Amino acid sequence: MNRIGFIFSSLLVLLALASSTLFVVDQRQFGVVYALGQIKEVITEPGLNFKLPPPFQNVSYIDKRLLTLDSTDAEPMLTAEKQRVVIDWYVRWRITEPSDYIRNVGLNESAGASQLNRVVRNAFQEEINKRTVKELLSLKREALMSDVKAEVLDKVRGAKPWGVDVVDVRITRVDYVEAITESVYRRMEAERKRVANELRSTGAAEGEKIRADADRQREIAIANAYRDAQKIKGEGDAEAARIYAEAFGKDPQFAQFYRSLEAYKSSFANKSDVMVLDPSGSEFFKTFRNGGGSAPAAKK
């Protein structure tokens, strides 16, 4: 029984010793082996590896993937015309030389991100000081990002290389500071209102012009129609008068009698009509005084 316990205890010790001497490097990482605080070996290929047990040797891991650093500082920068702008940017970078990175930057990715953020911001500040806002928003924006990338690479590859590679530097937003932005928005709003009012005034003037022309054409059309109607009416009255004259000319006495009857009819059209005349001296009642004798005489 004691022998079995001894064997089991020995196996546990061997397993603990093996776990402290064996380690696996993932394909996404670098494995850095330290011996008494100094870098002993950098393992770049994935797989199972061996080392001495602690405290003789220790291992740490550093990410070898492409990393992204986003800007976090909203402090404004000055352009060439002394305008205060705020930019957002990001950097794509990776660790290429773990030994240089650990010696000159830090033991993890956050240390490199912190220092890289400072370097990128200073490079942006220097390049933005040389350019106007219009250039930041135009095609020269690409040149700005290329210049910033070149400056950052010069810094990280200097006398004490960081062991990193900067793949890309990009600006995602350029904007005025909040106080200036409000002023710009107000100016834009005023300009849009001015253009809108100008368009409304032009439209109203054009509308009045169209309505005036339509009214003029309507008056001309009515006048022409009235003229033509009066002309036709005059021609009709003349033709009617000619026909009446031709017809009545054949019997003048009958014509006089007929016209007298038409006059009486028009004069006594309503029961309320009243006429004050002297029947004895008025030609109007001549037919009544003659007792209608004119009518039979007209037939002879």
C-alpha positions as CSV (number, residue, x, y, z in Angstrom):
1,M,0.0,0.0,0.0
2,N,2.8,2.4,0.8
3,R,4.5,1.4,-2.4
4,I,1.3,2.4,-4.4
5,G,1.1,5.7,-2.6
6,F,4.8,6.4,-3.3
7,I,4.3,5.7,-7.0
8,F,1.2,7.8,-7.1
9,S,3.0,10.7,-5.4
10,S,5.9,10.3,-7.7
11,L,3.6,10.5,-10.7
12,L,2.0,13.7,-9.4
13,V,5.5,15.3,-8.9
14,L,6.5,14.3,-12.4
15,L,3.3,15.7,-13.8
16,A,3.8,19.0,-11.9
17,L,7.4,19.1,-13.1
18,A,6.3,18.4,-16.7
19,S,3.6,21.1,-16.6
20,S,6.2,23.6,-15.4
21,T,8.7,22.7,-18.2
22,L,6.3,22.3,-21.1
23,F,4.3,25.2,-22.7
24,V,2.4,25.7,-25.8
25,V,2.7,28.8,-28.1
26,D,-0.4,29.7,-30.0
27,Q,-0.2,30.7,-33.7
28,R,-1.5,34.2,-32.7
29,Q,1.2,34.8,-30.1
30,F,4.9,35.1,-29.6
31,G,6.4,33.1,-26.7
32,V,9.1,34.9,-24.7
33,V,11.2,32.8,-22.4
34,Y,12.9,34.6,-19.4
35,A,15.9,33.3,-17.5
36,L,16.4,35.1,-14.2
37,G,14.7,38.3,-15.6
38,Q,16.6,38.3,-18.9
39,I,15.1,37.3,-22.3
40,K,16.5,33.9,-23.1
41,E,14.6,33.0,-26.2
42,V,11.7,34.2,-28.4
43,I,9.6,31.6,-30.0
44,T,7.8,32.7,-33.1
45,E,6.4,29.4,-34.4
46,P,3.4,27.7,-32.8
47,G,3.8,24.3,-31.0
48,L,4.9,22.5,-27.9
49,N,8.1,23.8,-26.3
50,F,10.4,23.1,-23.3
51,K,11.9,25.3,-20.6
52,L,13.4,25.0,-17.2
53,P,11.0,25.1,-14.3
54,P,10.5,28.3,-12.3
55,P,12.2,30.2,-10.9
56,F,15.0,29.4,-13.4
57,Q,12.9,30.2,-16.5
58,N,9.5,31.7,-17.0
59,V,7.4,32.3,-20.2
60,S,5.1,35.2,-21.2
61,Y,3.1,35.8,-24.4
62,I,2.7,38.8,-26.7
63,D,0.1,39.1,-29.4
64,K,1.4,39.0,-32.9
65,R,-1.8,39.8,-34.7
66,L,-2.7,43.1,-36.4
67,L,-3.9,45.5,-33.6
68,T,-6.1,48.6,-33.8
69,L,-5.5,51.7,-31.8
70,D,-8.4,54.2,-31.8
71,S,-8.0,57.8,-30.7
72,T,-9.4,58.6,-27.3
73,D,-8.3,62.3,-26.8
74,A,-10.9,64.9,-27.9
75,E,-8.5,67.8,-27.3
76,P,-8.7,70.3,-30.2
77,M,-5.8,71.0,-32.6
78,L,-4.9,74.2,-34.4
79,T,-4.8,74.4,-38.2
80,A,-2.7,76.8,-40.3
81,E,-5.3,79.5,-40.1
82,K,-5.6,79.0,-36.3
83,Q,-8.9,77.2,-36.4
84,R,-9.6,74.8,-33.6
85,V,-10.6,71.3,-34.9
86,V,-11.1,67.9,-33.4
87,I,-10.1,64.8,-35.3
88,D,-10.8,61.1,-34.8
89,W,-8.3,58.6,-36.1
90,Y,-7.1,55.0,-35.8
91,V,-3.9,53.1,-36.4
92,R,-3.3,49.5,-37.5
93,W,-0.1,48.2,-36.0
94,R,1.6,44.9,-35.0
95,I,4.5,43.7,-32.9
96,T,7.3,42.4,-35.2
97,E,10.3,42.1,-32.8
98,P,9.3,41.0,-29.3
99,S,12.8,41.4,-27.9
100,D,13.1,45.1,-29.0
101,Y,9.5,45.7,-27.9
102,I,10.0,44.3,-24.4
103,R,13.3,46.2,-23.9
104,N,12.1,49.6,-25.2
105,V,8.3,49.7,-24.8
106,G,6.8,47.2,-22.3
107,L,5.8,43.8,-21.4
108,N,2.3,43.9,-23.0
109,E,0.3,45.4,-25.8
110,S,-1.3,48.1,-23.7
111,A,2.1,49.7,-23.0
112,G,2.8,49.9,-26.8
113,A,-0.7,51.3,-27.4
114,S,-0.2,54.0,-24.8
115,Q,3.1,55.2,-26.2
116,L,2.0,54.9,-29.8
117,N,-1.1,57.0,-29.0
118,R,1.1,59.8,-27.8
119,V,3.4,59.6,-30.9
120,V,0.5,59.5,-33.4
121,R,-1.2,62.5,-31.7
122,N,2.0,64.6,-31.8
123,A,2.5,63.7,-35.5
124,F,-1.1,64.7,-36.3
125,Q,-0.7,68.0,-34.4
126,E,2.5,68.8,-36.3
127,E,1.0,68.0,-39.7
128,I,-2.4,69.8,-39.0
129,N,-0.5,72.9,-38.0
130,K,0.8,73.1,-41.6
131,R,-2.6,72.7,-43.3
132,T,-5.9,74.6,-43.6
133,V,-9.3,73.2,-42.8
134,K,-10.1,73.1,-46.5
135,E,-7.0,70.9,-47.1
136,L,-8.0,68.6,-44.3
137,L,-11.4,68.0,-46.0
138,S,-10.0,67.8,-49.6
139,L,-7.9,65.2,-51.4
140,K,-4.8,66.4,-49.5
141,R,-6.2,64.5,-46.6
142,E,-4.5,61.4,-48.0
143,A,-1.2,63.2,-48.1
144,L,-1.7,64.2,-44.5
145,M,-2.2,60.6,-43.4
146,S,0.8,59.4,-45.4
147,D,3.0,62.1,-43.7
148,V,1.8,61.1,-40.3
149,K,2.5,57.5,-40.9
150,A,6.0,58.3,-42.1
151,E,6.7,60.4,-39.0
152,V,5.4,57.6,-36.7
153,L,7.5,55.0,-38.5
154,D,10.6,57.2,-38.1
155,K,9.9,57.5,-34.4
156,V,9.4,53.8,-33.8
157,R,12.4,52.8,-35.9
158,G,14.7,55.3,-34.4
159,A,17.8,54.8,-32.3
160,K,15.9,52.6,-29.9
161,P,13.5,50.6,-32.2
162,W,10.2,49.6,-30.7
163,G,10.0,46.4,-32.6
164,V,6.6,47.3,-34.1
165,D,5.3,48.0,-37.6
166,V,2.7,50.7,-38.4
167,V,0.5,49.4,-41.2
168,D,-2.0,52.2,-41.7
169,V,-3.0,55.5,-40.2
170,R,-6.5,56.9,-41.0
171,I,-8.6,59.9,-40.1
172,T,-12.3,59.1,-39.6
173,R,-13.6,62.5,-38.6
174,V,-12.6,66.2,-38.8
175,D,-14.9,68.7,-37.1
176,Y,-14.8,72.1,-35.5
177,V,-14.9,72.4,-31.7
178,E,-18.4,72.6,-30.3
179,A,-18.5,76.4,-29.9
180,I,-17.4,76.9,-33.5
181,T,-19.6,74.2,-34.8
182,E,-22.7,76.0,-33.4
183,S,-21.6,79.2,-35.1
184,V,-21.0,77.4,-38.4
185,Y,-24.4,75.7,-38.1
186,R,-26.1,79.1,-37.5
187,R,-24.3,80.6,-40.5
188,M,-25.3,77.7,-42.7
189,E,-28.9,77.9,-41.4
190,A,-29.0,81.7,-42.2
191,E,-27.6,81.1,-45.6
192,R,-30.1,78.4,-46.4
193,K,-32.9,80.7,-45.2
194,R,-31.6,83.5,-47.4
195,V,-31.6,81.3,-50.4
196,A,-35.1,80.0,-49.6
197,N,-36.5,83.5,-49.2
198,E,-34.8,84.5,-52.5
199,L,-36.4,81.6,-54.2
200,R,-39.8,82.4,-52.7
201,S,-39.5,86.0,-53.8
202,T,-38.6,85.0,-57.3
203,G,-41.4,82.5,-57.4
204,A,-43.9,85.1,-56.1
205,A,-42.8,87.6,-58.7
206,E,-43.0,85.1,-61.5
207,G,-46.5,84.1,-60.2
208,E,-47.7,87.7,-60.3
209,K,-46.3,88.0,-63.8
210,I,-48.1,84.9,-65.0
211,R,-51.4,86.0,-63.3
212,A,-51.1,89.5,-64.8
213,D,-50.5,88.1,-68.3
214,A,-53.5,85.7,-67.8
215,D,-55.7,88.6,-66.7
216,R,-54.6,90.7,-69.7
217,Q,-55.3,87.8,-72.1
218,R,-58.7,87.3,-70.4
219,E,-59.6,91.0,-70.8
220,I,-58.5,90.9,-74.5
221,A,-60.6,87.8,-75.1
222,I,-63.7,89.3,-73.4
223,A,-63.3,92.5,-75.4
224,N,-62.8,90.7,-78.7
225,A,-65.8,88.5,-77.9
226,Y,-68.0,91.5,-76.9
227,R,-66.9,93.3,-80.1
228,D,-67.8,90.3,-82.3
229,A,-71.1,89.9,-80.4
230,Q,-72.0,93.5,-80.9
231,K,-71.0,93.3,-84.6
232,I,-73.2,90.2,-85.0
233,K,-76.0,91.8,-83.0
234,G,-75.8,95.0,-85.1
235,E,-75.9,93.0,-88.3
236,G,-78.9,91.0,-87.0
237,D,-80.7,94.2,-86.0
238,A,-80.0,95.7,-89.4
239,E,-81.2,92.6,-91.1
240,A,-84.3,92.6,-88.9
241,A,-84.9,96.3,-89.6
242,R,-84.6,95.6,-93.3
243,I,-87.0,92.7,-93.2
244,Y,-89.4,94.8,-91.0
245,A,-89.1,97.7,-93.4
246,E,-89.6,95.5,-96.4
247,A,-92.6,93.8,-94.9
248,F,-94.2,97.0,-93.4
249,G,-93.5,98.9,-96.6
250,K,-96.1,96.9,-98.4
251,D,-98.9,98.2,-96.0
252,P,-97.8,101.3,-94.0
253,Q,-101.2,101.6,-92.1
254,F,-101.0,98.1,-90.9
255,A,-97.5,98.6,-89.8
256,Q,-98.5,101.7,-87.8
257,F,-101.4,99.7,-86.2
258,Y,-99.1,96.8,-85.3
259,R,-96.5,99.1,-83.7
260,S,-99.2,100.8,-81.7
261,L,-100.4,97.4,-80.4
262,E,-96.8,96.5,-79.4
263,A,-96.5,99.8,-77.7
264,Y,-99.7,99.3,-75.7
265,K,-98.6,95.8,-74.8
266,S,-95.3,97.0,-73.5
267,S,-96.9,99.9,-71.6
268,F,-99.5,97.8,-69.8
269,A,-97.4,94.7,-69.2
270,N,-98.1,94.8,-65.4
271,K,-101.3,95.6,-63.6
272,S,-99.5,98.1,-61.4
273,D,-98.3,100.2,-64.4
274,V,-99.8,103.7,-64.3
275,M,-99.7,106.3,-67.1
276,V,-101.0,109.9,-66.8
277,L,-101.8,111.3,-70.3
278,D,-104.4,113.5,-72.0
279,P,-106.3,111.1,-74.2
280,S,-107.7,113.9,-76.4
281,G,-104.4,115.4,-77.3
282,S,-102.0,112.5,-77.2
283,E,-101.0,110.6,-80.3
284,F,-100.4,107.5,-78.2
285,F,-104.1,106.7,-77.9
286,K,-104.9,107.6,-81.5
287,T,-105.9,104.0,-82.2
288,F,-108.3,104.0,-79.3
289,R,-109.9,107.2,-80.4
290,N,-110.4,105.8,-83.9
291,G,-112.0,102.8,-82.4
292,G,-109.7,100.5,-84.2
293,G,-110.9,101.8,-87.5
294,S,-107.4,102.1,-88.8
295,A,-107.0,98.3,-88.8
296,P,-109.8,97.6,-91.3
297,A,-108.6,100.5,-93.5
298,A,-105.2,98.9,-93.5
299,K,-106.6,95.8,-95.2
300,K,-108.0,97.6,-98.2
